[in-house]
Amino acid sequence: MKKQSICVCGTGIAGLACALALTRAGFDPVLLGPRTDPDPDPGDTYHPRVYAISPSSQQFLEQLGVWKLMDHRRVTPVEGMEIYGDGDGVVHLHAWQAAQPELAWIVESGEMERALLQAIQVYGIRWHAEKFQRMEGASVVTDTDRQIPFDLLVGADGARSSVREAARIRHWCEPYGDTGLVAHFTSEQPHQNIALQWFTGDSVLALLPMPDTAQGHQVSMVWSMPADQAKALQGMPDDQLDQELDVRLQSATGGRMGRLQRRSPLFGFPLTLEKSDMVAPGVALVSDAAHRVHPLAGQGLNLGLGDVEELVAILAAKESWRSVGDTRVLQRYRRRRAEPIFEMRAATDGLHRLFATRAAPVVWARNTGMRLVDRLPFAKRLLISRAR
C-alpha cells in the first residue's frame, strides 16, 4: 500500500507538536515553514509570550516526550487563582480544593519551542524551511517553487492562515476592538504560585507567576483593554510609559503585588473572536488557523493542542482503506472538536460581555455571584474541574 503523505504547514508550537504526534503515531509527515533556533542559554531573559498549560495539555506534551525536555527551572506551577470583580466580588481557587497538586503551569513560548525542536531533531522529521505559496491540486507550492505532494495538508499556520485561504475554508472574524498588552515585571511581593486576575469594567488584567530572576520576584502581565488606550501606552517613551503603568497597575491591583517594575518591552496584539469550518477535502486546520477565543481564560493554546491530539487520534484510528485526507475522516475530527471549542468560545466571550456591561443591576449581580461562588466548595471544585 502506498504510504500516505502529510504536510504540516506552520512551525509554531501547534505545528511542531502536530508533526511530532503524527510521527509517534506511525505517520511520516513533512514540516513546512521558517525555522528559528531559540537561544540555548537565555539566562534571565524570558520570552514575551507565556502560556498557561492545562493538565490535559501537560499530559499530552508528556506523552510526546516534550515535557521532560523543558528546563523546569523556567516552568512555574500555578497552585491557586484569585479573581477580582469590578466591585467587591472575589473568588479564591486553590488546587487543594479539588485534591490536585496544580491548576496549570506557566511556560514561556520560547522554552516550549526549544523542547519541541529538540524532539523533532531526535525523530529526524523532514523540514522544508520555506513558505507556503499556493495549492496546486494535491500539492503545495512553496516560495522557491518546490512542490510537496500531500494526501493531507494540516494548516497550523496561525490566525492569518494562508492554508485556510487557499483551501477556501469558511472563516468568521469578529474584532473585539481591544488590544492585549504583554510585558514581564519584577514585583515587590512574591507571587506564591498564585495567578491573579482583575475585571475592571473596560479591561481584564492578569498577573501570572513566573520564575524569580536576579532582580527579584517576577510576574507576567496580560492586560486586555480598549485599542485606543493600548495604542496610547504603546506610543509613550519608556520613562513616561513606566510612570503611567505604575499608576494604572497600582490602581487596578490595589497594590496586591507591591510595586511593579517593568523588565521587558511592551508588546500588543489585537483581540478577535474567530471560527472556521476547520476542514476541506484533504485539508484540516488546527489551533489559531481554526479558531481564536478571548485570552481572559488563557486557553487558546490548550484548545490548539487539543485539536492536534484529536486529529492525530482520529487519523490513527481510521479505516485502513480510507485516505488520511478522506472527507469522512476529517469530518469526524471537526465533530469531535465542535463541543469543546464552542464551550470555550461561549465561556470566554460570555464573560467578556458580562463584565463589559456597566448597568448597575448587572454590576451588582455579577459581584454578588462571585462572592456566592467563593463560599461554595462544590462550585469551586466544578470551576477547577472545568479549567483543568
For each residue, the residues with C-beta under 8 A, 3 or more apart:
1: 320
2:
3: 28
4: 27 151 152 323 324 325
5: 28 30 149 150 151 152
6: 22 27 28 29 30 150 151 152 153 154 324
7: 29 30 32 140 148 150 152 153 154
8: 15 18 19 22 29 30 31 32 154 156
9: 15 32 33 132 140 153 154 155 156 157 162 163
10: 14 15 32 33 154 155 156 157 158 161 163 289
11: 15 16 31 32 33 34 35 127
12: 15 16 113 156 158 287
13: 16 17 109 112 113 116 287 301 304 305
14: 10 17 18 156 286 287 288 301 304 305 307 308
15: 8 9 10 11 12 18 19 31 33 154 156 157
16: 11 12 13 19 20 31 113 116 117 120
17: 13 14 20 21 60 61 64 66 116 305 308
18: 8 14 15 21 22 29 154 156 286 308 311 312
19: 8 15 16 22 23 29 30 31 120 125
20: 16 17 23 24 64 66 116 119 120 123 125
21: 17 18 24 25 64 308 309 312
22: 6 8 18 19 25 27 29 312 315
23: 19 20 26 27 28 29 123 125
24: 20 21 64 65 123
25: 21 22 312 315 316
26: 23 316
27: 4 6 22 23 315 324
28: 3 5 6 23 126
29: 6 7 8 18 19 22 23 125 126 154
30: 5 6 7 8 19 125 126 127 128 148
31: 8 11 15 16 19 120 125 126 127 128
32: 7 8 9 10 11 127 128 130 131 132 140 142 148
33: 9 10 11 15 129 130 131 132 157
34: 11 129 130 131
35: 11 127 129
36:
37: 117
38: 42 110 111 113 114 117
39: 42 45 110
40: 114
41:
42: 38 39 45 46 47 110
43:
44: 213 214 215
45: 39 42
46: 42 50 74 108 110 184 210 211 218 220 264
47: 42 50 108 109 110 111
48: 182 183 184 264 265 267
49: 108 109 110 182 267
50: 46 47 106 107 108 109 182 208 210 220
51: 106 107 108 109 112 298 301 302
52: 78 104 105 106 195 208 298 299 302
53: 57 58 61 104 105 106 107 301 302
54: 57 58 104 299 302 387 388
55: 58 59 100 102 104 388
56: 59 60 302 306 388
57: 53 54 60 61 301 302 305 306
58: 53 54 55 61 62 67 105
59: 55 56 62 63
60: 17 56 57 63 64 305 308 309
61: 17 53 57 58 64 66 67 112 305
62: 58 59 65 66 67 68
63: 59 60
64: 17 20 21 24 60 61 67 119
65: 24 62 68 69 119
66: 17 20 61 62 69 70 112 115 116 119
67: 58 61 62 64 70 115
68: 62 65
69: 65 66 115 118 119
70: 66 67 74 75 107 111 112 114 115
71: 74 75 111
72: 75
73: 211
74: 46 70 71 107 108 111 211
75: 70 71 72 105 106 107 111 211
76: 105 106 107 193 208 209 210 211
77: 101 102 104 105 193
78: 52 81 95 102 103 104 105 106 193 194 195 208 209
79: 94 95 96 101 102 103 192 193 194
80: 92 93 94 95 103 192 193 194 195
81: 78 91 92 93 103 194 195 196 197
82: 90 91 92 93 194 195 196 197 256
83: 90 91 93 197 199 370
84: 89 90 196 197 198 199
85: 88 89 90 199 355 366 367 370
86: 89 199 200 201 355 363 366 367
87: 363 364 366 367
88: 85 367 371
89: 84 85 86 366 367 368 369 370 371
90: 82 83 84 85 370 371 374
91: 81 82 83 370 373 374 380 383
92: 80 81 82 374
93: 80 81 82 83 97 103 380 383 384 387
94: 79 80 97
95: 78 79 80 98 100 101 102 103 384
96: 79 99 100
97: 93 94 377 380 381 384
98: 95 380 381 384 385 388
99: 96
100: 55 95 96 103 384 388
101: 77 79 95
102: 55 77 78 79 95 105
103: 78 79 80 81 93 95 100 195 384 387 388
104: 52 53 54 55 77 78 195 298 387 388
105: 52 53 58 75 76 77 78 102
106: 50 51 52 53 75 76 78 195 208 209 210 220
107: 50 51 53 70 74 75 76 111 112
108: 46 47 49 50 51 74 111 112 210
109: 13 47 49 50 51 112 113
110: 38 39 42 46 47 49 113 114
111: 38 47 70 71 74 75 107 108 114 115
112: 13 51 61 66 70 107 108 109 115 116
113: 12 13 16 38 109 110 116 117
114: 38 40 70 110 111 117 118
115: 66 67 69 70 111 112 118 119
116: 13 16 17 20 66 112 113 119 120
117: 16 37 38 113 114 120 121
118: 69 114 115 121 122
119: 20 64 65 66 69 115 116 122 123
120: 16 19 20 31 116 117 123 125 127
121: 117 118 124
122: 118 119
123: 20 23 24 119 120
124: 121
125: 19 20 23 29 30 31 120
126: 28 29 30 31
127: 11 30 31 32 35 120
128: 30 31 32 142 146 148
129: 33 34 35
130: 32 33 34 142 143 144 146
131: 32 33 34 142 143
132: 9 32 33 140 142 143 157 162 163 166
133: 140 141 142 143
134: 140 141 166
135: 139 140 141 153 163 166 167
136: 139 140 141 147
137:
138: 149 150 151 282
139: 135 136 147 148 149 150
140: 7 9 32 132 133 134 135 136 147 148 150 153
141: 133 134 135 136 145 146 147 148
142: 32 128 130 131 132 133 145 146 147 148
143: 130 131 132 133
144: 130
145: 141 142
146: 128 130 141 142
147: 136 139 140 141 142
148: 7 30 32 128 139 140 141 142
149: 5 138 139
150: 5 6 7 138 139 140 153 282 325
151: 4 5 6 138 282 323 324 325
152: 4 5 6 7 282 283 284 315 323 324 325 330
153: 6 7 9 135 140 150 163 167 282 283 284 325
154: 6 7 8 9 10 15 18 29 163 283 284 285 286 311
155: 9 10 161 162 163 164 167 283 284 285 286 289 290
156: 8 9 10 12 14 15 18 285 286 287 289 308
157: 9 10 15 33 132 160 161 162 163 289
158: 10 12 161 287 288 289
159: 272 274 288 289 292
160: 157
161: 10 155 157 158 164 165 285 288 289
162: 9 132 155 157 165 166
163: 9 10 132 135 153 154 155 157 166 167 283 285 289
164: 155 161 167 169 171 276 285 289 290
165: 161 162 168
166: 132 134 135 162 163
167: 135 153 155 163 164 280 283
168: 165 280
169: 164 276 277 278 279 280 283 285
170: 276 277
171: 164 274 275 276 277
172: 274 275 276
173: 272 273 274
174: 272 273 274
175: 270 271 272
176: 224 270 271 272 273 294 352
177: 226 227
178: 203 224 225 226 227 230 270 271
179: 224 225 226 227 230 231 268 269 270 271
180: 222 223 224 268 269 270 271 295
181: 221 222 223 224 225 230 233 234 266 267 268
182: 48 49 50 220 221 222 223 266 267 268 269
183: 48 220 221 262 264 265 266 267
184: 46 48 210 218 219 220 221 262 263 264
185: 207 218 219 220 221 260 261 262 263
186: 213 215 216 217 218 260 261 263
187: 190 191 207 216 217 218 219 257 258 259 260
188: 216 217 257 258 259 260
189: 217 256 257 258
190: 187 212 217
191: 187 194 196 207 209 210 217 218 219 257
192: 79 80 209
193: 76 77 78 79 80 209
194: 78 79 80 81 82 191 209
195: 52 78 80 81 82 103 104 106 206 207 208 209
196: 81 82 84 191 206 207 253 256 257
197: 81 82 83 84 204 205 206 207 296
198: 84 204 205 206 252 253
199: 83 84 85 86 204 355
200: 86 203 204 205 252
201: 86 355 356 358
202: 225 226 229 356
203: 178 200 223 224 225 226 229 252
204: 197 198 199 200 223 224 296 352 355
205: 197 198 200 221 222 223 249 252 253
206: 195 196 197 198 221 222 223 296 298
207: 185 187 191 195 196 197 219 220 221 253 256 257
208: 50 52 76 78 106 195 219 220 221 222 298
209: 76 78 106 191 192 193 194 195 219
210: 46 50 76 106 108 184 191 218 219 220
211: 46 73 74 75 76 218
212: 190 216 217 218
213: 44 186 216 218 263
214: 44
215: 44 186 218 261 263
216: 186 187 188 212 213
217: 186 187 188 189 190 191 212
218: 46 184 185 186 187 191 210 211 212 213 215 263
219: 184 185 187 191 207 208 209 210 257 260
220: 46 50 106 182 183 184 185 207 208 210
221: 181 182 183 184 185 205 206 207 208 249 260
222: 180 181 182 205 206 208 295 298
223: 180 181 182 203 204 205 206
224: 176 178 179 180 181 203 204 271 294 295 296
225: 178 179 181 202 203 229 230
226: 177 178 179 202 203 229 230
227: 177 178 179 230 231 270
228: 231 232
229: 202 203 225 226 232 233
230: 178 179 181 225 226 227 233 234 268
231: 179 227 228 234 235 268
232: 228 229 235 236
233: 181 229 230 236 241 244 245 266
234: 181 230 231 266 268
235: 231 232
236: 232 233 240 241 244
237: 240 241
238: 241 242
239: 242 243
240: 236 237 243 244
241: 233 236 237 238 244 245 262 266
242: 238 239 245 246 261 262
243: 239 240 246 247
244: 233 236 240 241 247 248
245: 233 241 242 248 249 260 262
246: 242 243 249 250 259 260
247: 243 244 250 251
248: 244 245 251 252
249: 205 221 245 246 252 253 260
250: 246 247 253 254 255 259 260
251: 247 248 254
252: 198 200 203 205 248 249
253: 196 198 205 207 249 250 256 257
254: 250 251
255: 250 258
256: 82 189 196 207 253
257: 187 188 189 191 196 207 219 253 260
258: 187 188 189 255
259: 187 188 246 250
260: 185 186 187 188 219 221 245 246 249 250 257
261: 185 186 215 242
262: 183 184 185 241 242 245 266
263: 184 185 186 213 215 218
264: 46 48 183 184
265: 48 183
266: 181 182 183 233 234 241 262
267: 48 49 181 182 183
268: 179 180 181 182 230 231 234
269: 179 180 182
270: 175 176 178 179 180 227
271: 175 176 178 179 180 224 294 295
272: 159 173 174 175 176 292
273: 173 174 176 292 293 294 345 349
274: 159 171 172 173 174 288 291 292
275: 171 172 290 291 341 345
276: 164 169 170 171 172 285 289 290 291
277: 169 170 171 280 334
278: 169 284 285 290 291 333 334 337
279: 169 283 284 285 327 330 331 333 334
280: 167 168 169 277 283 330
281: 325 327 330
282: 138 150 151 152 153 325
283: 152 153 154 155 163 167 169 279 280 325 330
284: 152 153 154 155 278 279 311 330 333
285: 154 155 156 161 163 164 169 276 278 279 289 290 307
286: 14 18 154 155 156 289 290 304 307 308 311
287: 12 13 14 156 158 290 291 300 301 303 304 305 307 308
288: 14 158 159 161 274 291 292 300 304
289: 10 155 156 157 158 159 161 163 164 276 285 286
290: 155 164 275 276 278 285 286 287 304 307 337 341
291: 274 275 276 278 287 288 303 341 345
292: 159 272 273 274 288 300
293: 273 297 299 300 303 344 345 348 349
294: 176 224 271 273 297 348 349 351 352
295: 180 222 224 271 298 300 348
296: 197 204 206 224 348 351 352
297: 293 294 344 347 348 351 387
298: 51 52 104 206 208 222 295 302
299: 52 54 293 302 303 344 348
300: 287 288 292 293 295 303 304
301: 13 14 51 53 57 287 304 305
302: 51 52 53 54 56 57 298 299 305 306
303: 287 291 293 299 300 306 307 340 341 344
304: 13 14 286 287 288 290 300 301 307 308
305: 13 14 17 57 60 61 287 301 302 308 309
306: 56 57 302 303 309 310 337 340
307: 14 285 286 287 290 303 304 310 311 337
308: 14 17 18 21 60 156 286 287 304 305 311 312
309: 21 60 305 306 312 313
310: 306 307 313 314 333 336 337
311: 18 154 284 286 307 308 314 315 333
312: 18 21 22 25 308 309 315 316
313: 309 310 316 317
314: 310 311 317 318 329 332 333 336
315: 22 25 27 152 311 312 318 324 329
316: 25 26 312 313
317: 313 314
318: 314 315 322 324 326 329
319: 322
320: 1
321:
322: 318 319 326 328 329
323: 4 151 152 326 329
324: 4 6 27 151 152 315 318 329
325: 4 150 151 152 153 281 282 283 329 330
326: 318 322 323 329 330
327: 279 281 330 331
328: 322 331 332
329: 314 315 318 322 323 324 325 326 332 333
330: 152 279 280 281 283 284 325 326 327 333 334
331: 279 327 328 334 335
332: 314 328 329 335 336
333: 278 279 284 310 311 314 329 330 336 337
334: 277 278 279 330 331 337 338
335: 331 332 338
336: 310 314 332 333 339
337: 278 290 306 307 310 333 334 340 341
338: 334 335 341 342
339: 336 342 343
340: 303 306 337 343 344
341: 275 290 291 303 337 338 344 345
342: 338 339 345 346
343: 339 340 346 347
344: 293 297 299 303 340 341 347 348
345: 273 275 291 293 341 342 348 349
346: 342 343 349 350
347: 297 343 344 350 351
348: 293 294 295 296 297 299 344 345 351 352
349: 273 293 294 345 346 352 353
350: 346 347 353 354
351: 294 296 297 347 348 354 355
352: 176 204 294 296 348 349 355 356
353: 349 350 356 357
354: 350 351 357 362 366
355: 85 86 199 201 204 351 352 366
356: 201 202 352 353
357: 353 354 362 363
358: 201 362 363
359: 362 363
360: 363 364
361: 364 365
362: 354 357 358 359 365 366
363: 86 87 357 358 359 360 366 367
364: 87 360 361 367 368
365: 361 362 368 369
366: 85 86 87 89 354 355 362 363 369 370
367: 85 86 87 88 89 363 364 370 371
368: 89 364 365 371 372
369: 89 365 366 372 373
370: 83 85 89 90 91 366 367 373 374
371: 88 89 90 367 368 374 375
372: 368 369 375 376 379
373: 91 369 370 376 379 380 383
374: 90 91 92 370 371 380
375: 371 372
376: 372 373 379 380
377: 97 380 381
378: 381 382
379: 372 373 376 382 383
380: 91 93 97 98 373 374 376 377 383 384
381: 97 98 377 378 384 385
382: 378 379 385 386
383: 91 93 373 379 380 386 387
384: 93 95 97 98 100 103 380 381 387 388
385: 98 381 382 388
386: 382 383
387: 54 93 103 104 297 383 384
388: 54 55 56 98 100 103 104 384 385
